[in-house]
Amino acid sequence: SLANCDPEGPLIMYVSKMVPTNDKGRFYAFGRVFSGKVRAQKARIMGSNYEVGHKDDLYVKNIQRVVLMMGRFTEPIEDIPCGNVVGLVGVDQYLVKSGTITDPDCEDCYPLADMKYSVSPVVRVAVETKNPSDLPKLVEGLKRLSKSDPLVLCITTTSGEHVVAGAGE
């Protein structure tokens, strides 16, 4: 059903990006539906670190809402068939940057491979807070940055230094 883009087949969706929402700290899981229909339903969420036969980075959770993303506007919709791109609400806690979403009973579904980018992080900057009490805010901000930009790497060195690596400024 994946090769035929079958709307009656099992749900297979690849989430390629996490898009920040207006709600503080929440993200839309943005991706393409390759097979089936996606709606507010229970789904099997396979993160980028999931390996077939293991249970780590695998969740069976509910998709709260499905939204059609049109520029800076989002339109809530009932369901959307395969071949379209869509945003999902409620799965952002279980995905870091990308992942595969399938029907909950699709035990033999394999995760789609992560996208490879032709650029790598070339700019590295160490960041620190002026006020040590702001360190939790910095760490939270770095997590959000890392989640929303697929090319950013946020690293904490053994000395406790926070390093942001990216492909540009």
Phi, psi and chi 1 to 4 in degrees:
 res  aa     phi    psi   chi1   chi2   chi3   chi4
   1 SER       -  -23.1   67.2      -      -      -
   2 LEU   -68.4  -46.0 -178.6   71.0      -      -
   3 ALA   -68.4  -31.6      -      -      -      -
   4 ASN   -89.6   -4.1  -62.7  -28.8      -      -
   5 CYS    52.9   54.0 -164.7      -      -      -
   6 ASP   -84.0  116.3 -177.1   13.0      -      -
   7 PRO   -69.7  -16.3   20.6  -26.8      -      -
   8 GLU   -94.8   -3.0  -58.5  -56.4  -40.6      -
   9 GLY   -81.3 -175.6      -      -      -      -
  10 PRO   -70.4  153.3   24.8  -32.5      -      -
  11 LEU   -69.0  126.4  168.4   65.2      -      -
  12 ILE  -137.1  117.9  -59.7  172.9      -      -
  13 MET  -134.2  138.0  176.8 -179.0  171.0      -
  14 TYR  -106.4  120.5  179.1   71.8      -      -
  15 VAL   -90.2  117.1  173.8      -      -      -
  16 SER  -101.0  -19.4   58.5      -      -      -
  17 LYS  -154.3  148.8 -176.1  174.0  179.3  166.5
  18 MET  -105.4  121.1  -56.6  -57.6  -78.0      -
  19 VAL  -106.7  125.5 -179.8      -      -      -
  20 PRO   -62.2  142.5  -17.7   27.4      -      -
  21 THR  -101.5 -179.6   66.1      -      -      -
  22 ASN   -73.6  -24.0  -66.2  -25.1      -      -
  23 ASP   -71.9  131.3  -62.1  -20.4      -      -
  24 LYS   -62.5  124.3 -175.7 -179.4  179.1  -63.4
  25 GLY    83.2    0.6      -      -      -      -
  26 ARG  -105.6  157.1  -62.5  -60.2  -53.9  -98.4
  27 PHE  -136.4  149.5  -68.0   86.1      -      -
  28 TYR   -86.5  135.9  -67.0  117.5      -      -
  29 ALA   -88.6  106.6      -      -      -      -
  30 PHE   -99.3  129.3 -179.9   76.0      -      -
  31 GLY  -170.1 -175.1      -      -      -      -
  32 ARG  -109.8  139.1 -178.5  171.4 -168.5 -107.8
  33 VAL   -89.9  119.0 -177.2      -      -      -
  34 PHE   -95.4  -24.5  -74.7   94.7      -      -
  35 SER  -156.1  148.2  171.5      -      -      -
  36 GLY    76.3 -163.0      -      -      -      -
  37 LYS  -126.3  141.2  -72.5 -176.7 -179.6  177.4
  38 VAL  -106.3  135.1   65.1      -      -      -
  39 ARG  -146.9  178.0   60.4 -179.1   64.0   85.9
  40 ALA   -68.0  105.2      -      -      -      -
  41 GLN  -156.3  173.5   65.2 -175.7   43.0      -
  42 LYS   -78.9  137.9 -167.7  174.9  -85.6  -66.9
  43 ALA  -141.3  157.0      -      -      -      -
  44 ARG   -95.5  118.4 -170.3  170.1 -166.6 -114.6
  45 ILE  -108.9  115.6  -56.3  164.1      -      -
  46 MET  -108.4  112.7  -63.9  176.8  -90.6      -
  47 GLY   -73.7  177.0      -      -      -      -
  48 SER   -69.2  -17.3   54.8      -      -      -
  49 ASN   -97.9    6.4  -64.9  -33.2      -      -
  50 TYR   -72.3  137.0  171.7   72.2      -      -
  51 GLU  -122.9  138.3  -67.8  178.0   14.1      -
  52 VAL   -60.1  131.9  177.0      -      -      -
  53 GLY    95.3  -10.4      -      -      -      -
  54 HIS  -110.0  164.6  -64.4   85.2      -      -
  55 LYS  -105.1   -8.6  -66.6  -72.3 -175.3 -169.6
  56 ASP   -75.2  139.8   47.7  -49.9      -      -
  57 ASP    64.2   31.2 -145.2    6.4      -      -
  58 LEU  -126.7  127.3  172.4   68.4      -      -
  59 TYR  -136.3  145.5  -52.6   93.3      -      -
  60 VAL  -116.0  102.9  177.0      -      -      -
  61 LYS  -136.5  172.7  -60.0  -67.4  178.8 -178.4
  62 ASN   -89.4  139.8  -76.1  -36.1      -      -
  63 ILE   -86.3  121.1  -62.2  170.0      -      -
  64 GLN   -77.2  -45.1  -66.4  172.4   -4.6      -
  65 ARG  -147.7  155.5  -95.1 -174.7  -45.1  151.9
  66 VAL  -117.0  129.0  178.7      -      -      -
  67 VAL  -127.5  141.3  -66.1      -      -      -
  68 LEU   -90.1  124.1 -169.2   58.6      -      -
  69 MET  -101.0  119.7  -59.2  179.3   77.2      -
  70 MET  -127.3   93.3  -59.5  169.4  -68.6      -
  71 GLY    65.7 -126.9      -      -      -      -
  72 ARG   -90.8    1.9   58.2 -177.9 -156.7  167.5
  73 PHE  -104.5  147.7  -58.1  107.2      -      -
  74 THR  -124.6  140.7   58.4      -      -      -
  75 GLU  -122.6  116.0 -175.5   74.8   32.3      -
  76 PRO   -66.4  136.4    5.6   -4.9      -      -
  77 ILE  -133.0  160.4   52.1  174.7      -      -
  78 GLU   -70.0  -57.0 -175.6   75.7   26.1      -
  79 ASP  -154.2  166.2   63.3   -0.4      -      -
  80 ILE  -143.4  132.8 -165.6  157.4      -      -
  81 PRO   -80.6  174.0   27.9  -32.7      -      -
  82 CYS   -64.4  155.8   52.9      -      -      -
  83 GLY    95.5   -4.8      -      -      -      -
  84 ASN  -111.6  160.3  -66.9  -67.0      -      -
  85 VAL  -102.2  146.5  -68.4      -      -      -
  86 VAL  -153.4  159.1   68.0      -      -      -
  87 GLY  -111.4  139.8      -      -      -      -
  88 LEU  -116.0  141.5  -58.1  179.9      -      -
  89 VAL  -109.0  133.7  177.2      -      -      -
  90 GLY   106.8   -2.9      -      -      -      -
  91 VAL  -111.0    2.9  -62.8      -      -      -
  92 ASP   -68.0  -24.5   55.7  -28.9      -      -
  93 GLN   -69.7  -21.3  -54.4   91.6  -65.7      -
  94 TYR  -103.0  -10.9  -47.8  108.1      -      -
  95 LEU  -116.8  140.0  -66.8  173.7      -      -
  96 VAL   -87.1  -63.8  177.8      -      -      -
  97 LYS  -124.8  -37.4  -69.0 -172.6 -177.9 -164.6
  98 SER  -153.1  171.3   62.4      -      -      -
  99 GLY   172.7 -179.5      -      -      -      -
 100 THR  -118.1  137.1  -54.9      -      -      -
 101 ILE  -120.2  128.8  -64.0  178.7      -      -
 102 THR  -133.1  177.5   63.0      -      -      -
 103 ASP   -62.8  149.5  -78.6  -29.1      -      -
 104 PRO   -65.4  -26.3   19.1  -27.3      -      -
 105 ASP   -95.1    8.6   55.2   -9.4      -      -
 106 CYS   -88.1   73.3 -166.3      -      -      -
 107 GLU   -69.1  -26.8  -61.0  -73.1  -29.8      -
 108 ASP   -93.5    8.9   58.1  -16.7      -      -
 109 CYS   -78.2  134.8  -72.5      -      -      -
 110 TYR   -97.4  149.3  -78.8   73.0      -      -
 111 PRO   -72.5  145.1   24.2  -31.1      -      -
 112 LEU   -75.0  144.3  -62.0  173.6      -      -
 113 ALA   -67.6  144.6      -      -      -      -
 114 ASP   -64.3  149.6  -78.0  -14.6      -      -
 115 MET   -69.9  141.4  -70.4 -167.9  -64.2      -
 116 LYS  -103.5  133.6  -60.8  -70.3 -178.0 -128.6
 117 TYR  -101.9  144.7  -62.6   99.3      -      -
 118 SER   -80.9   -3.5   60.1      -      -      -
 119 VAL  -115.7  153.4  -66.1      -      -      -
 120 SER  -126.5  159.3   60.5      -      -      -
 121 PRO   -60.3  123.6  -20.8   30.2      -      -
 122 VAL  -116.2  -22.6  -69.2      -      -      -
 123 VAL  -101.3  124.3  177.6      -      -      -
 124 ARG  -121.4  128.1  -64.0  173.2   70.6   96.1
 125 VAL  -132.6  131.2  177.5      -      -      -
 126 ALA   -86.3  130.9      -      -      -      -
 127 VAL  -118.7  147.6  -66.8      -      -      -
 128 GLU  -149.4  161.1   60.6 -177.3   26.9      -
 129 THR   -91.1  149.9   59.9      -      -      -
 130 LYS   -72.6  -35.0  -72.3 -173.8  177.8 -177.9
 131 ASN  -112.2  120.1 -168.2  -10.0      -      -
 132 PRO   -57.8  -23.5  -21.9   30.7      -      -
 133 SER   -72.3  -14.0   64.0      -      -      -
 134 ASP   -88.5    3.2  -68.2  -24.7      -      -
 135 LEU   -58.5  -42.4 -171.4   61.5      -      -
 136 PRO   -60.9  -35.7  -24.2   33.2      -      -
 137 LYS   -65.9  -39.8  -71.1 -178.6 -174.9  175.5
 138 LEU   -62.8  -45.9  173.5   68.0      -      -
 139 VAL   -62.4  -42.7  171.0      -      -      -
 140 GLU   -64.5  -41.5 -178.1   60.1   33.6      -
 141 GLY   -64.3  -38.8      -      -      -      -
 142 LEU   -67.2  -35.9  -70.0  175.8      -      -
 143 LYS   -63.4  -44.3  -77.8 -178.0 -173.5  174.8
 144 ARG   -65.2  -40.6  -68.5 -171.1   67.7 -155.5
 145 LEU   -63.4  -44.8  175.0   65.2      -      -
 146 SER   -63.6  -35.5  177.9      -      -      -
 147 LYS   -73.4  -35.9 -163.3  168.1 -164.9  169.9
 148 SER   -87.7  -21.3   64.3      -      -      -
 149 ASP  -116.4  115.4 -169.0  -24.6      -      -
 150 PRO   -67.6  -17.4   13.6  -18.9      -      -
 151 LEU   -97.1   -3.1  -63.7  177.4      -      -
 152 VAL   -91.9  135.3  167.6      -      -      -
 153 LEU  -116.3  127.7  -68.4  174.3      -      -
 154 CYS  -111.9  119.1  -64.7      -      -      -
 155 ILE  -122.2  139.0  -53.4  156.4      -      -
 156 THR  -109.5  118.2  -56.0      -      -      -
 157 THR   -76.5  171.8   61.8      -      -      -
 158 THR   -65.6  -24.2   54.0      -      -      -
 159 SER   -83.1   -2.5   62.8      -      -      -
 160 GLY    93.1    4.1      -      -      -      -
 161 GLU   -79.0  137.4 -175.9  178.2   55.5      -
 162 HIS   -97.2  123.1  -64.1  -75.8      -      -
 163 VAL  -117.4  130.7  178.2      -      -      -
 164 VAL  -108.7  124.1  179.2      -      -      -
 165 ALA  -116.9  133.3      -      -      -      -
 166 GLY  -148.1  176.1      -      -      -      -
 167 ALA   -89.8   -1.8      -      -      -      -
 168 GLY  -170.1 -164.2      -      -      -      -
 169 GLU   -74.4      -  -65.3 -179.2   32.2      -
